[in-house]
Amino acid sequence: MYLGVDAGGTNTRAVLVDADGAVLGTGKAAGANPVAHGVEHAGRQLESALRQALGDFTAARVTSAVIGLAGGPTAGRPLLDEVARVARDLGIVVPRVVSDVEVAFAAGSESPSGVVVLSGTGAAAAEVRDWQIVRHVDGNGWLVGDDGSGFWMGRQAVRAVLRMIDGRGRPTKLVDVICYALAAEPDIASLEAAVYNEPPLRLAALAPLVTALYRDDSVAAEIVTEAAELLLAAVAALGPVAAGYREAVLAGGLLLARGPLRDLVAGGIEDRYGLTARFADDGALGASRLARM
């Protein structure tokens, strides 16, 4: 049996499969991104999802396990130690930690080589060969990168609301939905307090509110359109046409959710680069696929 885990900033999914890839068990927990939630919290969520996936099966029967995580094996020694602890407590082999981008690619591609673009809490594009990343664009984290990500969109939305309130920007319907989501009053001090009193990555949760207003609000539409252009620029930087690739895998919560961002990126990939868009619908299954290799 093989275990695969996709540990994102929003939720953690685990799956137990047999040698043929048939699903034997699944598990789900809260987000396990250590940057967003801390190492101990990440470990608890990993353990919960893995326990659910194992169910009544004997842990000793697990041949290998793979965990897809932002940053992969470079996520830091504290996280790798926590993964090892979880494995010991469950009685399973120590999982191999890989990038969440690699498991996303494996979830959406039948070919071992190609390109993948991801937009969820964070964002990145990557070239993959033989199921491993050989080059990536962005994925630099919320402070200096992740352009076109959920965090990026949420931050842009808050900035647009602040500009509207202080007179620098155009009126936007975002003011109502953003203030409601942050439990803030539509004034500068209240919004600042709501933003700075919470972890920065909380802003990623605002992204779906922005995409929902795409057709009804010009400011929201500009944010979504710019996010799509940033993601497409990351794909272009990989040179997929010159490399001879024919497909691109779209991954991450924002690109898997039906809506304008997904449509703009998928359409741009096909129209500009002649690539067929594929979707990584289940990163945990992608991780289990890597575990079986």
C-alpha positions as CSV (number, residue, x, y, z in Angstrom):
1,M,0.0,0.0,0.0
2,Y,1.1,3.6,-0.6
3,L,0.3,6.9,1.0
4,G,0.1,10.3,-0.7
5,V,-0.5,13.6,1.0
6,D,-1.1,17.1,-0.5
7,A,-0.5,19.6,2.3
8,G,-1.7,23.0,1.3
9,G,-2.3,26.3,3.1
10,T,-6.1,25.7,3.2
11,N,-6.5,22.0,3.7
12,T,-4.5,18.7,3.9
13,R,-5.7,15.7,1.9
14,A,-4.3,12.1,2.3
15,V,-5.0,9.0,0.3
16,L,-4.1,5.4,0.7
17,V,-3.9,3.3,-2.5
18,D,-2.9,-0.2,-3.6
19,A,-0.2,-1.1,-6.1
20,D,-2.7,-0.5,-9.0
21,G,-3.6,3.0,-7.7
22,A,-7.1,2.0,-6.4
23,V,-8.1,4.1,-3.5
24,L,-8.4,2.3,-0.2
25,G,-8.9,5.2,2.2
26,T,-8.9,9.0,2.3
27,G,-8.4,11.7,4.9
28,K,-8.8,15.4,5.2
29,A,-7.6,18.0,7.8
30,A,-6.9,21.7,8.0
31,G,-4.0,23.4,6.3
32,A,-0.5,22.1,7.0
33,N,1.6,24.8,5.4
34,P,4.2,25.4,8.1
35,V,4.8,29.0,6.9
36,A,1.2,29.8,7.4
37,H,0.4,27.8,10.5
38,G,3.6,26.7,12.3
39,V,5.4,23.4,12.4
40,E,3.5,21.8,15.3
41,H,0.1,22.7,13.8
42,A,1.3,21.3,10.4
43,G,2.3,18.1,12.1
44,R,-1.1,17.7,13.8
45,Q,-2.9,18.1,10.5
46,L,-0.7,15.7,8.7
47,E,-1.2,13.1,11.4
48,S,-5.0,13.6,11.4
49,A,-5.2,13.2,7.6
50,L,-2.9,10.2,7.6
51,R,-4.8,8.4,10.4
52,Q,-8.1,8.9,8.5
53,A,-6.6,7.5,5.3
54,L,-5.2,4.5,7.0
55,G,-8.5,3.7,8.7
56,D,-8.4,0.0,9.9
57,F,-5.4,-0.9,7.7
58,T,-2.2,-2.0,9.3
59,A,0.3,0.8,9.0
60,A,3.2,-1.7,8.6
61,R,1.8,-2.6,5.2
62,V,2.6,0.8,3.8
63,T,5.5,0.4,1.4
64,S,6.2,4.1,0.8
65,A,4.7,7.5,1.4
66,V,5.1,10.9,-0.3
67,I,4.0,14.3,1.1
68,G,3.7,17.3,-1.2
69,L,4.4,20.5,0.7
70,A,5.2,24.1,-0.2
71,G,9.0,24.3,-0.3
72,G,9.4,20.5,-0.4
73,P,12.6,19.2,1.1
74,T,13.9,22.8,1.6
75,A,11.1,23.6,4.0
76,G,13.5,23.3,6.9
77,R,14.8,20.8,9.4
78,P,12.1,21.4,12.1
79,L,9.4,20.4,9.6
80,L,11.3,17.3,8.4
81,D,11.8,16.3,12.0
82,E,8.0,16.8,12.6
83,V,7.2,14.6,9.6
84,A,9.6,11.9,11.0
85,R,7.8,12.1,14.4
86,V,4.4,11.7,12.8
87,A,5.7,8.7,10.9
88,R,7.0,7.1,14.1
89,D,3.8,7.7,16.0
90,L,1.8,6.1,13.2
91,G,4.2,3.2,12.6
92,I,4.7,4.0,8.9
93,V,7.8,4.5,6.8
94,V,9.2,8.0,6.9
95,P,7.5,9.9,4.1
96,R,9.5,11.5,1.3
97,V,8.8,15.2,1.3
98,V,8.6,16.8,-2.2
99,S,7.3,20.1,-3.6
100,D,3.5,20.6,-3.8
101,V,4.2,21.6,-7.4
102,E,5.6,18.1,-8.2
103,V,2.5,16.3,-6.7
104,A,0.3,18.7,-8.6
105,F,2.0,17.9,-11.9
106,A,1.8,14.2,-11.2
107,A,-2.0,14.6,-10.5
108,G,-2.6,16.2,-13.9
109,S,-0.2,14.8,-16.3
110,E,0.2,11.4,-18.0
111,S,3.7,12.4,-19.2
112,P,6.7,12.6,-16.9
113,S,7.8,15.9,-18.3
114,G,6.1,19.2,-19.0
115,V,5.0,22.4,-17.3
116,V,2.7,23.2,-14.4
117,V,1.3,26.5,-13.1
118,L,-0.2,26.7,-9.6
119,S,-2.3,29.3,-7.8
120,G,-3.6,28.8,-4.4
121,T,-2.4,30.4,-1.2
122,G,0.9,30.8,-3.1
123,A,1.7,30.7,-6.8
124,A,4.5,29.3,-9.0
125,A,5.2,27.8,-12.4
126,A,7.6,25.0,-13.0
127,E,9.2,22.8,-15.7
128,V,9.2,19.1,-14.7
129,R,11.3,16.3,-16.1
130,D,10.9,12.7,-15.0
131,W,8.5,13.9,-12.4
132,Q,11.0,16.2,-10.7
133,I,11.2,20.0,-10.9
134,V,14.2,21.2,-12.9
135,R,13.3,24.9,-13.1
136,H,10.7,27.1,-11.4
137,V,9.5,30.6,-11.9
138,D,8.3,32.5,-8.8
139,G,7.1,30.5,-5.8
140,N,9.2,33.0,-3.9
141,G,6.7,33.3,-1.0
142,W,4.1,35.9,0.0
143,L,6.6,38.6,1.0
144,V,8.5,38.9,-2.2
145,G,6.7,36.8,-4.8
146,D,3.8,34.5,-5.4
147,D,2.4,36.9,-8.0
148,G,-1.2,35.9,-9.0
149,S,-1.7,33.9,-5.9
150,G,-4.7,33.9,-3.5
151,F,-2.6,36.1,-1.1
152,W,-1.7,38.5,-3.9
153,M,-5.3,38.8,-4.9
154,G,-6.5,39.3,-1.3
155,R,-3.9,42.0,-0.7
156,Q,-4.7,43.8,-3.9
157,A,-8.4,43.8,-2.9
158,V,-7.7,45.3,0.5
159,R,-5.5,47.9,-1.1
160,A,-8.2,48.8,-3.5
161,V,-10.7,49.2,-0.7
162,L,-8.3,51.4,1.3
163,R,-7.7,53.6,-1.8
164,M,-11.4,54.0,-2.3
165,I,-11.9,55.0,1.3
166,D,-9.2,57.6,1.4
167,G,-10.1,59.0,-2.0
168,R,-7.2,57.7,-4.2
169,G,-9.2,55.0,-5.9
170,R,-12.4,54.3,-7.8
171,P,-15.6,53.1,-6.0
172,T,-15.8,49.3,-5.8
173,K,-18.2,46.7,-4.5
174,L,-15.2,45.1,-2.9
175,V,-15.6,47.4,0.1
176,D,-18.7,45.6,1.4
177,V,-17.5,42.0,0.9
178,I,-13.9,42.6,2.1
179,C,-15.0,44.5,5.2
180,Y,-17.6,41.8,6.0
181,A,-15.1,39.0,5.5
182,L,-12.5,40.7,7.8
183,A,-15.2,41.7,10.4
184,A,-14.1,45.3,9.9
185,E,-15.9,48.7,9.5
186,P,-15.4,50.5,6.2
187,D,-12.8,52.9,7.6
188,I,-9.0,53.0,7.5
189,A,-8.3,52.2,11.2
190,S,-10.7,49.3,11.4
191,L,-9.4,47.7,8.2
192,E,-5.7,48.2,9.3
193,A,-6.4,46.5,12.6
194,A,-8.3,43.6,11.0
195,V,-5.4,43.0,8.6
196,Y,-2.4,43.5,11.0
197,N,-3.9,41.6,13.9
198,E,-4.0,38.3,11.9
199,P,-1.3,36.3,10.1
200,P,-0.6,37.8,6.6
201,L,-1.6,34.7,4.7
202,R,-5.2,35.0,6.0
203,L,-5.6,37.5,3.1
204,A,-5.6,34.5,0.7
205,A,-9.1,33.6,1.8
206,L,-10.4,36.8,0.2
207,A,-9.5,35.7,-3.3
208,P,-12.7,33.9,-4.1
209,L,-14.6,37.1,-3.1
210,V,-12.7,39.0,-5.7
211,T,-13.3,36.4,-8.5
212,A,-17.0,36.3,-7.6
213,L,-17.2,40.1,-8.5
214,Y,-15.4,39.7,-11.8
215,R,-18.4,40.5,-14.0
216,D,-20.0,43.0,-11.7
217,D,-17.1,45.3,-10.6
218,S,-14.4,46.8,-12.7
219,V,-11.9,47.0,-9.9
220,A,-12.3,43.3,-9.1
221,A,-12.1,42.4,-12.8
222,E,-8.8,44.3,-13.1
223,I,-7.3,42.3,-10.1
224,V,-8.4,39.0,-11.6
225,T,-7.1,39.9,-15.1
226,E,-3.8,41.0,-13.7
227,A,-3.5,37.8,-11.7
228,A,-4.0,35.8,-14.8
229,E,-1.4,37.8,-16.7
230,L,1.1,37.3,-14.0
231,L,0.5,33.5,-14.0
232,L,0.7,33.4,-17.8
233,A,4.0,35.4,-17.7
234,A,5.4,32.8,-15.4
235,V,4.5,30.0,-17.9
236,A,6.0,32.0,-20.8
237,A,9.3,32.4,-18.9
238,L,9.7,28.6,-18.9
239,G,9.7,28.5,-22.7
240,P,7.3,25.6,-23.1
241,V,6.9,25.9,-26.9
242,A,10.6,25.8,-27.5
243,A,10.9,22.8,-25.2
244,G,8.3,20.9,-27.3
245,Y,5.7,20.5,-24.6
246,R,2.1,20.1,-25.6
247,E,0.3,20.3,-22.3
248,A,0.3,22.4,-19.2
249,V,-1.1,21.3,-15.8
250,L,-3.1,23.8,-13.9
251,A,-3.2,23.3,-10.1
252,G,-4.0,25.0,-6.8
253,G,-7.4,25.9,-5.4
254,L,-7.9,29.1,-7.5
255,L,-7.1,27.4,-10.8
256,L,-9.2,24.3,-10.0
257,A,-12.3,26.3,-9.0
258,R,-14.5,27.1,-12.0
259,G,-14.5,30.8,-12.6
260,P,-12.8,33.7,-14.4
261,L,-9.2,33.1,-13.3
262,R,-9.3,29.5,-14.4
263,D,-10.8,30.5,-17.7
264,L,-8.4,33.3,-18.4
265,V,-5.3,31.2,-17.6
266,A,-6.5,28.0,-19.4
267,G,-7.5,30.1,-22.4
268,G,-4.3,32.0,-22.5
269,I,-2.2,28.8,-22.3
270,E,-4.1,27.4,-25.3
271,D,-4.3,30.6,-27.4
272,R,-0.8,32.0,-26.8
273,Y,1.3,28.9,-26.5
274,G,-0.8,26.2,-28.2
275,L,-0.8,24.0,-25.1
276,T,-3.7,21.9,-23.9
277,A,-4.7,22.7,-20.3
278,R,-4.9,19.8,-17.9
279,F,-6.2,20.0,-14.4
280,A,-4.6,18.6,-11.2
281,D,-7.9,17.7,-9.5
282,D,-6.4,15.7,-6.7
283,G,-2.9,16.5,-5.5
284,A,-3.1,13.6,-2.9
285,L,-3.5,11.2,-5.8
286,G,-0.5,12.8,-7.5
287,A,1.5,12.2,-4.3
288,S,0.4,8.6,-4.2
289,R,1.4,8.2,-7.8
290,L,4.9,9.4,-6.9
291,A,5.0,7.0,-3.9
292,R,4.4,4.1,-6.3
293,M,7.3,5.0,-8.5
